[in-house]
């Protein structure tokens, strides 16, 4: 039942894809009075933020951590809803537990003072230097968030206001000329701490030795603003947005792939889905940008942009979903087992396009906060290593080889022999990611942020070439990760409403 207070405006918008960005855009468009139809190729909403059940174990399939919860809270508030009626968010006392090859263990506590003291106790770095780095990270956030996160980027027009002009006057402070690694090393001389903060480049599939230091905004988001999990798992975010969309009268067709987006005289007029042309006034595309341009839009001008994505695609991942017998008391919800040769790890991924010999291993165990995700006396281990995008590798062979490497490393560092304790298993490889999500070659975030400008040159939320066409999702502005994807959906819907009000639709 549609219960929006906004009057219908007589315009129909089709949303391609029910990922978190598409769900957000659908909700905002419906709340603005549009008739909204969503087509989704998979059976369920959520996109990469899905869920899989395996022999009594439940796993989140993609994102495993929530930051900037105020972004989702604001969405519900804008719709006149209380988020607590849809989604229960739980702050984490510890965002991650880091294990190093030399035996060092660092607990990343929510309390900044406690975290800084932990770093000082375990390394040669002083607590004051940790605080100084997090203050630097906050300054980047304060200067760039309004321009690059909370607004749809409009090129030069984005700088024509007071806040944006302030950013221009402080370009040196957003640190775009150094790499992340160069900036981090200017604060810390201990390689373990450098590695800890360099890791944040992987949050958007990038290389810390190539990505601009502006991405050092991410530690502020995690350490200063805090980390959260939904009580029912990350997929509960998608469930909450889907429920809200239904309340606003959004219609969904699942197991339905959009084959083409049609435009004439530079204006969208239909999509092809369900074996028919479905007419509309606008389209919000939540698909991977490269797939959208090459398979659905066929815009001649897109060739240059697509070529760039081919060159600069983000990393992918190998994910092992393991149902594990027994409880591991020395592990937290989120854990990292670092590699010994971090620079080589990124060389392997981005230059050689091979899984690294010594991978950094991420272990996420949601049953530690949601016991029903695993049978009693068991845990659900989501084990991920960064991998190159799909480039004709033999992923069946690579997955088997990497499994042995991962198990050996877990036994070596954690003193846990998993080989006889794994009672259920599923594996996700870059080629399967490509097949299931239509992401270009299984890259998780579209283009990487490697290079000085890539972080600022994502696909804009409004098409520059076709009226009535908008973009959202992890490969569009402002990028990947739950809060940014939600923001992208919000931006796309806002652009849609602006164009309606200005008579462009």
C-alpha positions as CSV (number, residue, x, y, z in Angstrom):
1,X,0.0,0.0,0.0
2,X,1.4,3.4,-1.0
3,X,1.5,5.7,2.0
4,X,3.7,8.5,0.7
5,X,2.4,12.0,1.4
6,X,3.7,13.3,-2.0
7,X,1.2,13.6,-4.8
8,X,1.7,11.6,-7.9
9,X,3.4,13.7,-10.6
10,X,2.4,11.5,-13.5
11,X,5.9,10.5,-14.4
12,X,7.3,6.9,-14.4
13,X,10.8,6.0,-13.5
14,X,12.4,2.6,-14.0
15,X,15.2,1.5,-11.7
16,X,17.6,-1.1,-13.1
17,X,18.9,-3.2,-10.2
18,X,17.8,-3.6,-6.6
19,X,21.1,-3.1,-4.9
20,X,21.3,-0.7,-2.0
21,X,21.8,2.2,-4.3
22,X,18.8,1.2,-6.5
23,X,16.6,0.6,-3.5
24,X,17.5,4.1,-2.1
25,X,16.8,5.8,-5.4
26,X,13.5,4.0,-5.7
27,X,12.4,5.1,-2.3
28,X,13.4,8.7,-2.8
29,X,11.8,8.8,-6.3
30,X,8.5,7.3,-4.9
31,X,8.5,9.7,-2.1
32,X,8.9,12.5,-4.6
33,X,5.7,11.4,-6.4
34,X,7.1,9.2,-9.2
35,X,5.6,5.9,-10.2
36,X,8.6,3.5,-9.7
37,X,9.2,0.1,-11.2
38,X,12.4,-1.8,-10.3
39,X,13.8,-4.7,-12.4
40,X,16.3,-7.0,-10.7
41,X,18.1,-10.0,-12.4
42,X,18.5,-11.9,-9.1
43,X,15.8,-13.4,-6.9
44,X,16.2,-11.1,-4.0
45,X,17.0,-7.4,-3.4
46,X,20.4,-6.2,-2.0
47,X,22.9,-6.7,-4.8
48,X,26.3,-7.5,-3.4
49,X,24.9,-7.1,0.2
50,X,23.2,-10.4,0.0
51,X,22.9,-13.5,2.2
52,X,23.6,-17.2,1.6
53,X,22.5,-20.2,3.7
54,X,24.6,-23.3,3.8
55,X,23.9,-26.4,5.9
56,X,22.6,-24.4,8.8
57,X,25.1,-21.6,8.5
58,X,24.1,-18.1,7.3
59,X,26.7,-15.7,5.7
60,X,26.6,-12.2,4.5
61,X,27.8,-12.4,0.9
62,X,29.5,-9.0,0.5
63,X,29.9,-6.0,2.8
64,X,30.5,-7.0,6.4
65,X,30.7,-3.6,8.3
66,X,28.6,-0.5,8.4
67,X,30.0,3.0,8.9
68,X,28.4,6.4,8.8
69,X,25.0,5.0,10.0
70,X,23.6,8.5,10.0
71,X,23.4,8.3,6.2
72,X,20.8,5.5,6.4
73,X,19.1,7.1,9.4
74,X,18.7,10.3,7.4
75,X,17.0,8.4,4.6
76,X,14.4,7.0,6.9
77,X,13.9,10.4,8.6
78,X,13.4,12.1,5.2
79,X,10.7,9.6,4.5
80,X,9.0,10.3,7.9
81,X,10.0,7.0,9.4
82,X,11.9,5.9,12.5
83,X,14.8,3.6,11.5
84,X,14.5,1.6,14.7
85,X,11.2,0.2,13.4
86,X,13.1,-1.3,10.5
87,X,16.7,-1.9,11.5
88,X,18.6,-2.3,14.7
89,X,22.1,-1.1,14.6
90,X,24.7,-2.1,17.1
91,X,28.0,-0.2,17.7
92,X,31.1,-2.3,17.9
93,X,33.6,-1.8,20.8
94,X,36.3,-3.1,18.5
95,X,36.3,-2.6,14.7
96,X,39.0,-5.1,14.0
97,X,41.8,-7.3,15.4
98,X,45.1,-7.3,13.5
99,X,47.5,-10.2,13.5
100,X,51.0,-9.8,12.1
101,X,53.6,-12.4,10.9
102,X,56.0,-11.4,13.7
103,X,53.3,-12.3,16.4
104,X,52.2,-8.7,17.1
105,X,48.4,-8.4,17.7
106,X,46.7,-5.0,17.7
107,X,43.2,-4.5,18.8
108,X,41.4,-1.5,17.0
109,X,39.2,-0.4,19.9
110,X,36.3,2.0,19.3
111,X,37.6,4.3,22.0
112,X,40.3,6.4,20.3
113,X,42.4,6.9,23.4
114,X,42.3,3.1,24.1
115,X,43.2,2.4,20.5
116,X,46.1,4.8,20.5
117,X,47.4,3.3,23.8
118,X,47.2,-0.1,22.3
119,X,49.3,0.9,19.3
120,X,51.9,2.5,21.6
121,X,52.0,-0.6,23.8
122,X,52.5,-3.0,20.8
123,X,54.7,-0.9,18.5
124,X,57.3,1.8,18.5
125,X,54.7,4.4,17.6
126,X,53.6,7.0,20.3
127,X,49.9,7.3,21.1
128,X,50.2,11.1,20.3
129,X,51.1,10.2,16.7
130,X,48.0,8.1,16.3
131,X,45.9,11.0,17.5
132,X,47.7,13.3,15.2
133,X,47.1,11.1,12.2
134,X,43.4,10.7,13.0
135,X,43.1,14.5,13.3
136,X,44.7,14.8,9.9
137,X,42.2,12.3,8.6
138,X,39.3,14.3,10.0
139,X,40.6,17.5,8.3
140,X,40.4,15.8,5.0
141,X,36.8,14.6,5.7
142,X,35.8,18.1,6.9
143,X,37.1,19.6,3.7
144,X,35.9,17.1,1.2
145,X,32.7,15.4,2.5
146,X,30.2,18.0,1.4
147,X,31.7,18.2,-2.0
148,X,32.7,14.6,-2.8
149,X,30.3,12.6,-0.7
150,X,27.2,14.4,0.2
151,X,26.5,16.1,-3.1
152,X,26.3,14.8,-6.7
153,X,29.5,15.8,-8.3
154,X,28.9,18.2,-11.2
155,X,32.4,19.0,-12.4
156,X,33.4,22.6,-12.3
157,X,29.9,23.7,-11.2
158,X,30.4,21.8,-7.9
159,X,33.0,24.4,-6.9
160,X,30.7,27.4,-7.4
161,X,29.7,27.7,-3.7
162,X,31.3,28.8,-0.5
163,X,32.1,25.4,1.0
164,X,33.5,24.1,-2.3
165,X,35.6,27.3,-2.7
166,X,37.0,26.6,0.8
167,X,38.1,23.2,-0.4
168,X,39.8,24.8,-3.4
169,X,41.7,27.1,-1.1
170,X,42.8,24.2,0.9
171,X,43.8,21.7,-1.8
172,X,47.1,21.1,-0.1
173,X,45.3,19.9,3.0
174,X,43.2,17.3,1.2
175,X,46.6,15.7,0.2
176,X,45.9,14.7,-3.3
177,X,49.5,14.9,-4.6
178,X,50.9,12.2,-2.4
179,X,50.0,8.5,-2.3
180,X,48.3,7.0,0.7
181,X,51.4,5.2,1.6
182,X,53.6,8.3,1.4
183,X,51.3,10.2,3.7
184,X,51.0,7.4,6.2
185,X,54.8,7.0,6.3
186,X,55.2,10.7,7.0
187,X,53.3,10.0,10.3
188,X,54.7,6.6,11.3
189,X,58.0,4.8,11.0
190,X,56.8,1.4,12.3
191,X,55.9,-0.8,9.3
192,X,53.1,-2.5,11.2
193,X,51.2,0.7,11.8
194,X,51.8,1.9,8.2
195,X,50.4,-1.4,7.0
196,X,47.3,-1.0,9.3
197,X,46.4,2.4,7.8
198,X,47.5,1.5,4.2
199,X,44.9,-1.3,4.3
200,X,42.1,1.2,3.9
201,X,42.9,1.5,0.2
202,X,41.3,-1.9,-0.2
203,X,37.9,-0.5,0.9
204,X,37.4,0.7,-2.6
205,X,39.6,-1.9,-4.4
206,X,42.7,0.2,-4.7
207,X,46.5,0.1,-4.2
208,X,47.8,2.3,-1.3
209,X,51.0,2.8,-3.2
210,X,49.2,4.4,-6.1
211,X,45.9,5.8,-4.6
212,X,45.9,9.5,-3.6
213,X,46.3,10.3,0.1
214,X,42.9,12.0,0.0
215,X,41.6,8.4,0.7
216,X,43.1,8.7,4.2
217,X,39.6,10.1,4.9
218,X,38.6,6.5,5.5
219,X,40.4,6.0,8.9
220,X,38.4,9.0,10.2
221,X,35.2,7.3,9.2
222,X,36.1,4.1,10.9
223,X,38.1,5.2,14.0
224,X,36.5,8.6,14.7
225,X,32.9,8.0,13.7
226,X,32.8,4.4,14.7
227,X,31.8,1.0,13.2
228,X,28.4,-0.8,13.4
229,X,26.6,-4.0,12.5
230,X,22.9,-4.6,12.1
231,X,21.7,-7.1,14.7
232,X,20.3,-9.3,12.0
233,X,23.4,-9.1,9.7
234,X,24.3,-6.8,6.9
235,X,21.6,-8.2,4.6
236,X,19.1,-6.6,7.1
237,X,20.0,-3.3,5.5
238,X,18.6,-4.5,2.2
239,X,15.6,-6.0,3.9
240,X,14.8,-2.7,5.6
241,X,15.1,-0.7,2.4
242,X,13.0,-3.2,0.5
243,X,10.3,-3.0,3.2
244,X,10.3,0.8,3.0
245,X,10.2,0.8,-0.8
246,X,7.1,-1.5,-0.7
247,X,5.4,0.9,1.7
248,X,5.9,3.7,-0.8
249,X,4.3,1.7,-3.6
250,X,7.5,0.7,-5.5
251,X,6.9,-2.3,-7.7
252,X,9.5,-5.0,-8.1
253,X,10.1,-7.6,-10.8
254,X,12.8,-10.1,-9.7
255,X,14.6,-12.6,-12.0
256,X,14.2,-10.0,-14.7
257,X,17.1,-8.6,-16.6
258,X,17.0,-5.3,-18.4
259,X,18.5,-5.9,-21.8
260,X,18.5,-2.4,-23.3
261,X,17.9,1.2,-22.3
262,X,16.4,3.1,-25.2
263,X,16.8,6.8,-26.0
264,X,15.8,9.0,-28.9
265,X,16.9,12.5,-29.7
266,X,19.0,12.4,-26.5
267,X,16.2,11.4,-24.2
268,X,15.3,8.1,-22.5
269,X,11.9,6.7,-23.4
270,X,12.0,2.9,-22.6
271,X,13.8,-0.2,-21.4
272,X,13.5,-3.7,-22.8
273,X,12.6,-6.2,-20.0
274,X,10.2,-9.1,-19.7
275,X,10.3,-9.5,-23.5
276,X,8.7,-6.1,-24.0
277,X,9.6,-2.5,-24.3
278,X,8.7,-0.9,-21.0
279,X,8.0,2.8,-21.5
280,X,9.0,5.4,-18.9
281,X,10.1,9.0,-18.4
282,X,13.4,8.3,-16.7
283,X,15.8,5.5,-15.9
284,X,18.0,5.2,-12.8
285,X,20.7,2.6,-13.5
286,X,22.0,0.7,-10.5
287,X,24.1,-1.6,-12.7
288,X,27.8,-1.7,-13.1
289,X,28.7,1.3,-15.2
290,X,30.8,-0.6,-17.8
291,X,28.1,-3.3,-18.2
292,X,25.5,-0.6,-18.6
293,X,27.4,1.3,-21.3
294,X,28.4,-1.8,-23.3
295,X,25.3,-4.0,-23.0
296,X,22.4,-1.6,-22.3
297,X,23.1,1.9,-23.5
298,X,25.4,1.6,-26.5
299,X,26.3,5.2,-26.5
300,X,29.1,5.9,-29.0
301,X,30.8,8.5,-26.6
302,X,31.1,5.8,-23.9
303,X,34.0,4.0,-25.7
304,X,36.6,6.2,-24.1
305,X,35.1,5.9,-20.6
306,X,34.8,2.1,-21.0
307,X,38.4,1.8,-22.2
308,X,39.5,3.7,-19.1
309,X,37.6,1.2,-16.8
310,X,39.3,-1.7,-18.7
311,X,42.6,-0.2,-17.7
312,X,41.9,0.9,-14.2
313,X,39.4,-1.7,-12.9
314,X,39.4,-2.2,-9.1
315,X,40.5,-5.4,-7.4
316,X,38.2,-8.4,-7.0
317,X,38.2,-11.1,-4.3
318,X,38.3,-14.7,-3.4
319,X,35.8,-15.5,-0.7
320,X,35.5,-18.8,1.2
321,X,32.3,-19.4,3.2
322,X,33.2,-21.9,5.8
323,X,31.0,-23.5,8.4
324,X,33.5,-24.3,11.2
325,X,33.2,-26.7,14.1
326,X,34.2,-25.2,17.5
327,X,34.5,-21.6,18.9
328,X,37.7,-19.5,18.4
329,X,38.0,-17.4,21.5
330,X,41.0,-15.4,20.3
331,X,39.2,-14.0,17.3
332,X,36.8,-11.0,17.1
333,X,34.0,-10.4,14.7
334,X,36.4,-8.8,12.2
335,X,40.0,-10.0,11.9
336,X,43.0,-9.3,9.6
337,X,46.0,-11.6,9.1
338,X,48.5,-9.4,7.4
339,X,51.0,-10.5,4.7
340,X,54.7,-10.2,5.3
341,X,55.3,-8.4,1.9
342,X,52.6,-5.9,1.5
343,X,54.0,-4.0,-1.5
344,X,54.4,-7.3,-3.4
345,X,50.9,-8.3,-2.6
346,X,49.6,-5.2,-4.5
347,X,52.1,-5.8,-7.3
348,X,50.7,-9.3,-7.7
349,X,47.1,-8.1,-7.8
350,X,47.4,-5.0,-10.0
351,X,50.5,-5.6,-12.1
352,X,50.8,-9.4,-12.5
353,X,47.1,-10.0,-12.2
354,X,47.6,-13.1,-10.0
355,X,46.4,-13.9,-6.5
356,X,49.2,-13.0,-4.1
357,X,51.6,-15.7,-2.8
358,X,51.3,-14.3,0.7
359,X,47.8,-12.8,0.9
360,X,46.4,-10.6,3.6
361,X,43.4,-12.6,5.0
362,X,40.2,-11.1,6.3
363,X,38.0,-13.2,8.6
364,X,34.5,-12.1,9.5
365,X,32.5,-14.2,12.0
366,X,29.0,-12.8,12.3
367,X,27.9,-15.6,14.6
368,X,29.9,-13.8,17.3
369,X,27.2,-11.1,17.5
370,X,24.3,-13.2,16.0
371,X,24.6,-16.7,17.3
372,X,21.8,-18.0,15.1
373,X,24.1,-17.6,12.1
374,X,25.7,-20.9,13.0
375,X,24.6,-24.1,14.8
376,X,25.5,-24.3,18.4
377,X,29.2,-25.0,19.0
378,X,30.0,-23.7,15.5
379,X,31.0,-20.5,13.8
380,X,30.5,-19.1,10.3
381,X,33.8,-17.9,8.8
382,X,33.7,-15.5,5.9
383,X,37.3,-15.6,4.7
384,X,38.3,-13.2,2.0
385,X,41.6,-12.4,0.2
386,X,42.0,-9.6,-2.3
387,X,42.4,-10.8,-5.9
388,X,42.9,-9.4,-9.4
389,X,39.9,-8.9,-11.5
390,X,38.9,-11.7,-13.8
391,X,41.5,-11.8,-16.6
392,X,41.2,-15.4,-18.0
393,X,42.7,-17.0,-14.9
394,X,41.8,-20.5,-14.0
395,X,39.8,-19.6,-10.9
396,X,39.0,-23.2,-10.0
397,X,42.7,-24.0,-9.8
398,X,43.5,-20.6,-8.1
399,X,40.8,-21.1,-5.5
400,X,42.1,-24.6,-4.6
401,X,45.7,-23.3,-4.4
402,X,44.7,-20.3,-2.3
403,X,42.7,-22.4,0.1
404,X,45.8,-24.3,1.0
405,X,47.8,-21.1,1.4
406,X,45.1,-19.6,3.6
407,X,44.7,-22.7,5.8
408,X,48.5,-22.9,6.3
409,X,48.6,-19.2,7.3
410,X,45.7,-19.5,9.7
411,X,47.5,-22.5,11.4
412,X,50.8,-20.6,11.4
413,X,49.5,-17.3,12.8
414,X,46.4,-18.3,14.8
415,X,47.5,-21.8,15.8
416,X,44.2,-23.1,14.5
417,X,44.1,-26.2,12.3
418,X,40.9,-25.7,10.3
419,X,41.3,-28.6,7.9
420,X,39.3,-31.1,10.0
421,X,36.9,-28.4,11.4
422,X,35.4,-27.2,8.1
423,X,32.0,-28.9,7.9
424,X,30.4,-26.7,5.2
425,X,31.9,-24.8,2.3
426,X,31.1,-22.5,-0.6
427,X,33.5,-20.4,-2.7
428,X,33.1,-17.1,-4.5
429,X,35.6,-16.3,-7.3
430,X,36.0,-13.2,-9.5
431,X,34.3,-14.9,-12.5
432,X,31.3,-15.8,-10.3
433,X,31.2,-12.3,-9.0
434,X,31.1,-11.1,-12.6
435,X,28.4,-13.6,-13.6
436,X,26.1,-12.8,-10.6
437,X,26.5,-9.1,-10.3
438,X,27.4,-8.1,-13.9
439,X,30.4,-6.2,-12.5
440,X,33.1,-5.7,-15.2
441,X,35.4,-8.7,-14.9
442,X,34.3,-9.2,-11.3
443,X,35.9,-5.9,-10.1
444,X,34.1,-5.0,-6.9
445,X,34.1,-1.2,-7.3
446,X,34.2,-0.3,-11.0
447,X,37.4,1.7,-11.4
448,X,40.0,1.8,-8.8
449,X,41.3,5.0,-7.1
450,X,44.8,4.3,-8.3
451,X,46.4,7.4,-9.7
452,X,46.1,11.0,-8.7
453,X,42.6,11.7,-10.3
454,X,40.7,8.4,-10.4
455,X,39.2,8.9,-6.9
456,X,37.5,12.0,-8.2
457,X,36.4,10.8,-11.7
458,X,33.7,8.3,-11.1
459,X,30.6,8.2,-13.2
460,X,28.4,11.2,-12.4
461,X,24.9,10.5,-11.0
462,X,23.3,12.3,-14.0
463,X,24.2,11.4,-17.5
464,X,25.8,14.2,-19.5
465,X,24.6,12.8,-22.8
466,X,21.1,11.4,-22.3
467,X,18.3,13.3,-20.6
468,X,16.4,11.2,-18.0
469,X,19.2,8.8,-17.4
470,X,20.8,8.6,-13.9
471,X,23.4,6.3,-12.2
472,X,23.9,5.0,-8.8
473,X,25.8,2.1,-7.1
474,X,29.4,1.3,-6.2
475,X,30.8,2.1,-9.6
476,X,29.1,5.6,-9.7
477,X,29.8,8.7,-7.6
478,X,30.7,8.7,-4.7
479,X,31.8,5.1,-4.7
480,X,31.5,1.7,-3.0
481,X,30.7,0.7,0.5
482,X,27.2,0.8,2.2
483,X,27.0,4.5,3.1
484,X,28.4,5.7,-0.2
485,X,26.2,3.5,-2.3
486,X,23.1,4.7,-0.3
487,X,24.3,8.3,-1.0
488,X,24.7,7.5,-4.7
489,X,21.0,6.4,-4.8
490,X,20.0,9.6,-2.9
491,X,22.0,11.8,-5.4
492,X,20.5,10.1,-8.4
493,X,16.9,10.6,-7.1
494,X,17.7,14.2,-6.2
495,X,19.0,14.8,-9.8
496,X,15.8,13.3,-11.1
497,X,13.6,15.5,-9.0
498,X,15.6,18.6,-9.9
499,X,15.2,17.8,-13.6
500,X,11.4,17.3,-13.1
501,X,11.1,20.7,-11.3
502,X,13.1,22.5,-14.0
503,X,11.0,21.0,-16.8
504,X,13.7,18.8,-18.3
505,X,11.6,15.6,-18.0
